[in-house]
Amino acid sequence: MRRLPDFDAFVQHWLSPENARRSLLFLPQHEFICDRFGLPGVDFIGRFENLAEDFASVAACLALPARLPEVNRSPERPPYQDYYSQASRELVALVYARDLQWFGYRFEGGWAPTPWLPESGRPAIGGTPD
């Protein structure tokens, strides 16, 4: 990858369905959690936005006295939507359509629970969105 001046230029000049499949870093997230039939193979999906709370939920379910330490915390940043131009939003929506749909991410207003992934983080096994 050649050096590009900013995030929007990277999205515009590099991101494509083919390139996203060539690197684990850019592979759509549903590819990691779904089986060969396209059904979720997990019973909980934590969100980075709720990392500490979701970690605590998993630790409690496993009866582990674990606590997630905060190290190297980044300063507050603008919402992710602010980093995208209209053109890069459209391209990301094309490449990651299923992730956006399944995980409830939107470019207007943050994330929203979906029929497949309710607020609990527990997938609705057996019922996947189109």
C-alpha positions in Angstrom: 0.0 0.0 0.0 1.4 3.3 -0.9 1.2 6.2 1.6 -2.0 8.1 1.3 -2.5 11.6 2.8 -5.5 10.8 5.0 -8.2 8.3 5.9 -10.6 9.4 3.2 -8.0 9.0 0.5 -7.2 5.5 1.8 -10.9 4.5 1.6 -11.3 6.1 -1.9 -8.1 4.6 -3.4 -7.6 1.3 -1.7 -10.9 -0.1 -0.3 -12.8 -2.5 -2.5 -14.5 -5.9 -1.8 -11.5 -7.6 -3.3 -8.9 -5.8 -1.2 -11.0 -6.2 2.0 -10.9 -10.0 1.5 -7.1 -10.0 1.0 -6.2 -8.9 4.5 -7.4 -10.1 7.9 -7.3 -6.5 9.1 -10.0 -5.5 6.6 -12.0 -8.7 6.4 -15.7 -8.0 7.2 -16.3 -8.9 10.9 -19.2 -11.3 10.3 -16.7 -13.6 8.5 -15.1 -14.2 11.9 -18.2 -15.2 13.8 -20.4 -17.0 11.3 -20.2 -20.7 10.3 -20.2 -22.0 6.7 -24.0 -21.6 6.6 -23.9 -17.9 7.5 -25.2 -18.4 11.0 -23.5 -17.0 14.1 -21.2 -19.4 15.9 -21.1 -17.4 19.1 -23.6 -16.7 21.8 -22.4 -13.2 22.7 -20.9 -10.3 20.7 -19.2 -7.6 22.7 -19.0 -4.1 21.3 -15.8 -2.0 21.6 -18.1 1.0 22.6 -19.0 -1.0 25.7 -15.7 -2.9 26.1 -15.4 -2.8 30.0 -19.1 -3.6 30.5 -19.1 -6.4 28.0 -15.9 -7.9 29.3 -17.4 -7.9 32.8 -20.5 -9.7 31.5 -18.4 -12.4 29.9 -16.3 -12.8 33.1 -19.4 -13.1 35.2 -20.9 -15.7 32.9 -17.7 -17.7 33.2 -17.5 -17.1 37.0 -14.0 -15.5 36.5 -12.9 -12.8 38.9 -11.4 -10.8 36.0 -11.2 -7.1 35.5 -10.2 -5.4 32.3 -7.4 -2.9 33.0 -7.3 0.4 31.3 -3.9 1.0 29.7 -2.8 3.4 27.0 -6.3 5.0 26.9 -6.7 7.3 23.8 -8.0 10.8 24.2 -11.6 11.4 23.4 -12.2 11.7 19.6 -15.0 12.8 17.4 -17.6 10.1 16.4 -16.5 7.7 13.7 -19.0 9.2 11.3 -17.0 12.5 11.2 -14.1 10.7 9.5 -16.1 9.8 6.4 -16.9 11.9 3.3 -20.2 11.1 1.5 -18.1 9.1 -1.1 -16.2 7.1 1.5 -19.5 6.4 3.4 -21.0 4.9 0.2 -17.9 2.8 -0.5 -17.7 1.5 3.1 -21.5 0.8 3.0 -20.9 -1.3 -0.2 -17.9 -3.3 1.1 -19.2 -3.8 4.7 -23.0 -3.9 4.0 -23.6 -7.0 6.0 -21.5 -5.8 9.0 -23.4 -2.5 9.1 -26.7 -4.3 8.9 -26.0 -7.1 11.3 -24.2 -5.1 13.9 -26.4 -2.0 13.7 -23.8 0.6 12.7 -25.0 3.7 10.9 -23.5 6.8 9.6 -26.2 8.9 11.2 -26.7 8.5 14.9 -24.3 5.8 16.1 -25.4 2.1 16.4 -28.8 0.7 16.9 -29.9 -2.7 18.1 -31.0 -5.0 15.3 -33.3 -8.0 15.2 -30.2 -10.1 14.8 -28.1 -8.4 17.5 -30.3 -6.9 20.2 -28.9 -4.6 23.0 -28.0 -7.7 25.1 -25.2 -8.6 22.6 -26.7 -12.1 22.3 -27.3 -13.0 18.6 -30.7 -14.2 17.6 -29.4 -17.6 16.5 -31.4 -19.0 13.6 -32.7 -15.7 12.4 -30.2 -13.8 10.3 -31.0 -10.6 8.3 -31.0 -10.8 4.5 
